Amino acid sequence: MPVTPDALTHAEDLADFVATSPSSYHAAAETARRLEAAGFERLHEEQAWEVRPGGRYVVVRDGATIGWSVPTDAAATTPTHVFGAHTDSPGFKLKPQPTTGGRGWLQAAVEVYGGPLLNSWLDRELTLAGRLALADGRVVLADTGALLRLPQLAVHLDRGVNNNGLALDKQAETQPVWGLGDVAEADILAELAGSADVSASDIRGYDVVIADAARGAVFGKDDAFFASGRLDDLASVHAGVAALERAGVADSGPIAVLAAFDHEELGSNSRSGAAGPFLEDVLGRVYDALGADASQRRQAFASSWCLSSDVGHSVHPNYAQKHDPVVQPVLGSGPILKLNANQRYATDAVGSAAWRDWCDAADVATQEFVSNNNVPCGSTIGPITATRLGIRTVDVGIPILSMHSARELAGVSDLHDLTRVAGAFFAG
């Protein structure tokens, strides 16, 4: 069944969003930029805030962004609806003393970040991107564009690879090339500095990752597929941004919040991760501005919701035995509701019912996801948020193939449908 023109437009906008978000810091900045362009007021944590009913606001902490819209009738016990996602993706991070190489090659010293499918990074054009801390106190974003490549060993030199499989040594065989020449005369930090129009000698620190440089693309029969890097979890961040942009300021209903956290792929334990205090800090200041005392804030939280949105597994046509034998979501059939008996996801019966209500309100079909009992289940920011704040939480997302690959595969219609459900969620 052909996808709608609106879904295709949404996919192209997602491709733009991913292209401008090669690192979590870029994603946080782009999220804030888009919300500011839609009329949100930029706030800064080190300054006093004036949050008022009828206002829309956004704040950035490192690689995380929180944006929110306060209805005009907001009071001390108005609940909040939080759409949560994460800005980071599995891959590689630049090490200290990063310029390396030998035998005429220039290489970059990198460390594995999270749990990427290592072989998927081979033979792709890659970019270096992230933030640079400078001697004058500024922090700037840098993105070299296509600069690096992890070349695979030719089959002629590894005759058994197609029978024995490919297992990469995480140290010796994951260091990308970026040029030719003498290592003693090269400096990869100069490449980063040049992309940010600063001097390499002014760099005092950096948080830099490697990202796939290729743009996302729509393809397949009836334009059903969308392939891109970093769909985990920029697809959800983008859905939340698009929904919040369109929501406007409501006369009544919940405080609509987009919380895009960093470091989910590492467990979320950081000041900008879901296990850190960022969301609690922001909500505390919002409710202080609404005149809430501690008891009223707890009242508000008790009637609040969080949708934790992250990608899940579509049934794979070549590996169906890896999935539950009955519950088998597939691309193009709607966003997924994620369930797990061991609380790897926070969804429960009440949350399941609420999710179906929001899907009905958006006229969107939904699917369920549960793991095969023999395959360990991953987790998300959902249980962390529920535990930290006590807010009722539902884990949802879109089904994809090739999760944690350098380039993942989603359904065009699912991407748009997730945004539609997010809009219904923000509305109440």
DRENVEX-206958 format. One record per residue (C-alpha): residue number from 1; residue in one letter; x negated, y negated, z negated. Coordinates in steps of 0.1 Angstrom, whole numbers, always signed. Each point is the difference from the previous one (the first is absolute). Layout:
NUM_A_X_Y_Z;
...
END
This chain:
1_M_+0_+0_+0;
2_P_-15_-34_+10;
3_V_-10_-23_-28;
4_T_+16_-34_-2;
5_P_-16_-32_+13;
6_D_-1_-13_-36;
7_A_-19_+31_-10;
8_L_-25_-5_+28;
9_T_-4_-37_-10;
10_H_-6_+11_-36;
11_A_-27_+25_+11;
12_E_-18_-27_+20;
13_D_+1_-23_-30;
14_L_-14_+28_-21;
15_A_-28_+5_+25;
16_D_-8_-37_-5;
17_F_+1_+3_-38;
18_V_-23_+30_+0;
19_A_-25_-16_+24;
20_T_-3_-30_-23;
21_S_-3_+22_-31;
22_P_-32_+21_+4;
23_S_-6_-1_-38;
24_S_+22_-3_-30;
25_Y_-12_-36_-4;
26_H_+11_-8_+35;
27_A_+34_+17_-6;
28_A_+5_-20_-32;
29_A_-9_-33_+18;
30_E_+22_+8_+30;
31_T_+30_+9_-22;
32_A_-4_-33_-18;
33_R_-4_-19_+33;
34_R_+32_+15_+15;
35_L_+20_-7_-32;
36_E_-13_-36_-2;
37_A_+10_-5_+37;
38_A_+35_+12_-9;
39_G_+2_-27_-27;
40_F_-14_+17_-31;
41_E_-21_-22_-24;
42_R_-35_+12_-6;
43_L_-9_+2_-37;
44_H_-33_+6_-17;
45_E_-5_+20_-32;
46_E_-24_-25_-16;
47_Q_+26_-28_+3;
48_A_+33_-7_-17;
49_W_+31_+12_+18;
50_E_+33_-17_+5;
51_V_+23_+29_+10;
52_R_+36_-11_+5;
53_P_+33_+17_+11;
54_G_+2_-3_+37;
55_G_-37_+1_+5;
56_R_-22_+23_+20;
57_Y_-36_+6_-10;
58_V_-32_+21_+8;
59_V_-32_+6_-19;
60_V_-32_+19_+9;
61_R_-23_+19_-23;
62_D_-30_+14_+19;
63_G_+13_+26_+24;
64_A_+36_-1_-13;
65_T_+29_-24_+6;
66_I_+33_-5_-18;
67_G_+28_-20_+16;
68_W_+35_-7_-14;
69_S_+32_-18_+6;
70_V_+21_-12_-29;
71_P_+38_-3_+5;
72_T_+16_-33_-7;
73_D_+20_+14_-30;
74_A_-30_+17_-16;
75_A_+0_+2_-38;
76_A_-20_+16_-28;
77_T_+15_+34_+5;
78_T_+1_+1_+39;
79_P_-14_+33_+11;
80_T_-28_+4_+26;
81_H_-2_+23_+30;
82_V_-37_+8_+7;
83_F_-10_+14_+34;
84_G_-35_+14_-7;
85_A_-27_+11_+24;
86_H_-38_-1_+3;
87_T_-25_-18_+22;
88_D_-29_+24_+0;
89_S_-7_+30_+22;
90_P_-24_+29_-1;
91_G_-33_-5_+18;
92_F_-35_-12_-8;
93_K_-15_-28_-20;
94_L_-33_-18_+6;
95_K_-27_+9_-25;
96_P_-26_-23_-16;
97_Q_-31_-5_+22;
98_P_+22_+10_+30;
99_T_-24_-4_+29;
100_T_-15_+34_+8;
101_G_-9_+22_+29;
102_G_-31_+15_+17;
103_R_-13_+14_+33;
104_G_+10_-31_+18;
105_W_+36_-1_-14;
106_L_+16_-26_-23;
107_Q_+24_+15_-25;
108_A_+23_-12_-28;
109_A_-2_+16_-34;
110_V_+36_+9_-11;
111_E_+18_+18_-28;
112_V_+32_+20_+4;
113_Y_+30_-19_-12;
114_G_+29_+21_-12;
115_G_+8_+32_+19;
116_P_-3_-6_+38;
117_L_+1_+27_+26;
118_L_-37_-4_+8;
119_N_+0_+15_+35;
120_S_+27_-24_+11;
121_W_-25_-29_-3;
122_L_-23_+15_+26;
123_D_-4_-16_+34;
124_R_+21_-31_-6;
125_E_-9_-37_+2;
126_L_-1_-13_-36;
127_T_+0_-34_-17;
128_L_-16_-12_-32;
129_A_+24_-21_-20;
130_G_+6_-13_-35;
131_R_-9_-29_-23;
132_L_-33_-18_-6;
133_A_-8_-18_-33;
134_L_-23_-29_+8;
135_A_-26_-20_-20;
136_D_+23_-31_+0;
137_G_+28_+19_-18;
138_R_+21_+5_+31;
139_V_+15_+33_+10;
140_V_+5_+4_+37;
141_L_+14_+28_+22;
142_A_-21_+16_+27;
143_D_+8_+23_+29;
144_T_-27_+9_+26;
145_G_+23_+15_+25;
146_A_-11_+32_+18;
147_L_-36_+5_-11;
148_L_-6_+36_-13;
149_R_+6_+36_+11;
150_L_-4_+34_-16;
151_P_-12_+21_+29;
152_Q_+7_+37_-2;
153_L_-27_+26_+7;
154_A_+4_+14_+36;
155_V_+15_+35_+3;
156_H_-32_+10_+18;
157_L_-19_-5_-33;
158_D_+27_+15_-22;
159_R_+13_+31_+20;
160_G_+21_+14_-28;
161_V_+19_-32_-8;
162_N_+32_+11_+18;
163_N_+1_+34_-18;
164_N_-14_-9_-34;
165_G_+15_-35_-4;
166_L_-17_-33_-7;
167_A_-11_-8_-36;
168_L_-18_-33_-3;
169_D_-26_-7_-27;
170_K_+14_-31_-18;
171_Q_-34_-15_-3;
172_A_-22_+10_+29;
173_E_+27_+2_+28;
174_T_+23_-30_-7;
175_Q_-24_-29_+5;
176_P_+12_-19_+31;
177_V_-23_-16_+26;
178_W_+4_-37_+8;
179_G_-30_-8_+22;
180_L_-35_+8_+13;
181_G_-33_-13_-13;
182_D_-23_-2_-30;
183_V_+18_+3_-34;
184_A_-25_-23_-16;
185_E_+11_-28_+24;
186_A_+37_+6_-3;
187_D_+27_-11_-25;
188_I_+36_+12_+2;
189_L_+10_-26_-25;
190_A_-10_-26_+26;
191_E_+26_+15_+23;
192_L_+26_-4_-27;
193_A_-11_-35_-9;
194_G_+1_-11_+37;
195_S_+36_+12_+3;
196_A_+10_-22_-30;
197_D_-22_-29_+12;
198_V_-22_+0_-31;
199_S_-36_+8_-7;
200_A_-11_+35_-10;
201_S_-24_-16_-26;
202_D_+31_-14_-17;
203_I_+16_+34_-6;
204_R_-1_+9_-37;
205_G_+24_+29_+1;
206_Y_+24_+18_+23;
207_D_+29_+25_+2;
208_V_-1_+12_+36;
209_V_+16_+31_+16;
210_I_-1_+16_+34;
211_A_+33_+0_+20;
212_D_+11_+13_+34;
213_A_-2_-29_+24;
214_A_+27_+13_+25;
215_R_+34_-17_+1;
216_G_+31_+20_-9;
217_A_+20_+13_+30;
218_V_+35_+11_+9;
219_F_+2_+31_+22;
220_G_+17_+33_+7;
221_K_+33_+10_+15;
222_D_+26_-28_-6;
223_D_-27_-20_-18;
224_A_+5_+22_-31;
225_F_-36_-2_-14;
226_F_-22_-26_-16;
227_A_-36_+8_-6;
228_S_-23_-23_-21;
229_G_-26_-1_-26;
230_R_+9_-8_-36;
231_L_+37_+9_+3;
232_D_-6_+13_-35;
233_D_+12_-23_-14;
234_L_+1_-32_+22;
235_A_+32_+14_+15;
236_S_+17_-5_-33;
237_V_-17_-33_-8;
238_H_+12_-13_+34;
239_A_+35_+13_-6;
240_G_+2_-18_-33;
241_V_-14_-33_+15;
242_A_+25_+1_+29;
243_A_+29_+7_-23;
244_L_-9_-27_-25;
245_E_-6_-26_+27;
246_R_+35_+6_+13;
247_A_+17_+2_-33;
248_G_+2_-37_-6;
249_V_+11_-14_-34;
250_A_+30_+19_-14;
251_D_+27_-18_-20;
252_S_+1_+30_-23;
253_G_-14_+35_-5;
254_P_-34_+12_-11;
255_I_-34_-17_+2;
256_A_-14_+15_+32;
257_V_-37_+9_-4;
258_L_-26_+14_+24;
259_A_-30_+15_-19;
260_A_-29_+10_+23;
261_F_-27_+16_-22;
262_D_-36_+9_+7;
263_H_-20_+31_-9;
264_E_+29_+26_+2;
265_E_-23_+23_+19;
266_L_-23_+1_-30;
267_G_+27_+4_-27;
268_S_+11_-36_-4;
269_N_-22_-7_-31;
270_S_-11_-36_+6;
271_R_+12_-35_-7;
272_S_+16_-1_+34;
273_G_+13_+36_+0;
274_A_+34_+12_-11;
275_A_-15_+13_-33;
276_G_-13_-34_-8;
277_P_+19_-30_-14;
278_F_+7_-20_+32;
279_L_+37_+7_+4;
280_E_+7_-2_-37;
281_D_-19_-33_-1;
282_V_+20_-15_+28;
283_L_+34_+12_-13;
284_G_-9_-13_-35;
285_R_-6_-35_+14;
286_V_+31_+1_+21;
287_Y_+22_+10_-29;
288_D_-17_-26_-23;
289_A_+10_-26_+26;
290_L_+36_+13_-2;
291_G_+0_-4_-38;
292_A_+0_+37_-8;
293_D_-12_+12_-34;
294_A_-15_+34_-4;
295_S_+33_+17_-6;
296_Q_+16_-16_+30;
297_R_-29_+10_+22;
298_R_+5_+36_-11;
299_Q_+37_-4_+9;
300_A_-10_-11_+34;
301_F_-24_+28_+5;
302_A_+26_+26_-11;
303_S_+22_-10_+29;
304_S_-28_-4_+25;
305_W_-13_+23_+28;
306_C_-32_+8_+17;
307_L_-2_+16_+35;
308_S_-35_+14_+2;
309_S_-6_+3_+38;
310_D_-28_+21_+14;
311_V_-4_+24_+29;
312_G_+9_+37_-3;
313_H_-5_+30_+22;
314_S_+21_+8_+30;
315_V_+3_+37_+8;
316_H_-30_+8_+23;
317_P_+10_+21_+31;
318_N_-33_+18_-1;
319_Y_-2_+6_-37;
320_A_+36_+5_-11;
321_Q_-11_+25_-27;
322_K_-16_-28_-19;
323_H_+34_-16_-7;
324_D_+30_+10_-20;
325_P_+19_+27_+20;
326_V_+33_-19_-3;
327_V_-6_-37_-6;
328_Q_-19_-12_+31;
329_P_+3_-37_+8;
330_V_-11_-10_+35;
331_L_-9_-32_+17;
332_G_+28_-21_+14;
333_S_+27_+13_-24;
334_G_-2_-26_-27;
335_P_-19_-11_-30;
336_I_-7_+27_-27;
337_L_+10_+4_-36;
338_K_-29_+17_-18;
339_L_+6_+25_-28;
340_N_-23_+20_-23;
341_A_+8_+22_-30;
342_N_-32_-10_-17;
343_Q_+5_-38_+2;
344_R_-26_-5_+26;
345_Y_+29_-22_+14;
346_A_+22_-20_-23;
347_T_+33_+8_+18;
348_D_+28_+15_-21;
349_A_+37_+6_+5;
350_V_+11_-35_-8;
351_G_-27_-14_+23;
352_S_+9_+24_+28;
353_A_+36_-13_-2;
354_A_-11_-36_+1;
355_W_-23_+6_+30;
356_R_+29_+15_+19;
357_D_+21_-30_-8;
358_W_-26_-24_+14;
359_C_-4_+21_+31;
360_D_+38_+0_+5;
361_A_+1_-38_-5;
362_A_-27_-3_+28;
363_D_+17_+27_+22;
364_V_-32_+20_+0;
365_A_-3_+38_-1;
366_T_-24_+15_-26;
367_Q_-19_+32_-5;
368_E_-14_+18_-30;
369_F_-36_+11_-6;
370_V_-12_+26_-24;
371_S_-33_+19_+1;
372_N_-6_+37_+7;
373_N_-6_+17_-34;
374_N_-34_+12_+11;
375_V_-12_-35_+11;
376_P_-9_-26_-26;
377_C_+21_-31_+1;
378_G_-16_-35_+1;
379_S_+13_-29_-20;
380_T_+7_-37_+4;
381_I_+3_-33_-19;
382_G_+36_+11_-10;
383_P_-8_+20_-32;
384_I_-26_-26_-10;
385_T_+25_-29_+4;
386_A_+27_+19_-18;
387_T_-23_+9_-29;
388_R_-15_-35_-3;
389_L_+32_-20_+1;
390_G_+28_+24_-7;
391_I_+18_-11_+32;
392_R_+20_+27_+17;
393_T_-20_+11_+31;
394_V_+7_+19_+32;
395_D_-27_+13_+22;
396_V_+7_-4_+37;
397_G_-18_-7_+33;
398_I_-2_+11_+36;
399_P_-11_+34_+14;
400_I_-33_+1_+19;
401_L_-24_+24_+15;
402_S_-38_-1_-5;
403_M_+1_-17_-34;
404_H_-34_-14_-10;
405_S_-12_+3_+35;
406_A_-18_-31_+15;
407_R_+31_-2_+22;
408_E_+34_+12_-13;
409_L_+33_+8_+18;
410_A_+34_-14_-9;
411_G_+34_-3_+16;
412_V_+10_-34_+14;
413_S_+36_+2_-12;
414_D_-11_+10_-36;
415_L_-22_-30_-3;
416_H_+29_-23_+8;
417_D_+25_+19_-21;
418_L_-22_-3_-31;
419_T_+0_-37_+4;
420_R_+38_+0_+3;
421_V_+4_+21_-32;
422_A_-25_-24_-18;
423_G_+23_-29_+10;
424_A_+30_+18_-15;
425_F_-20_+7_-31;
426_F_-10_-36_-4;
427_A_+36_-10_+3;
428_G_+10_+21_-29;
END
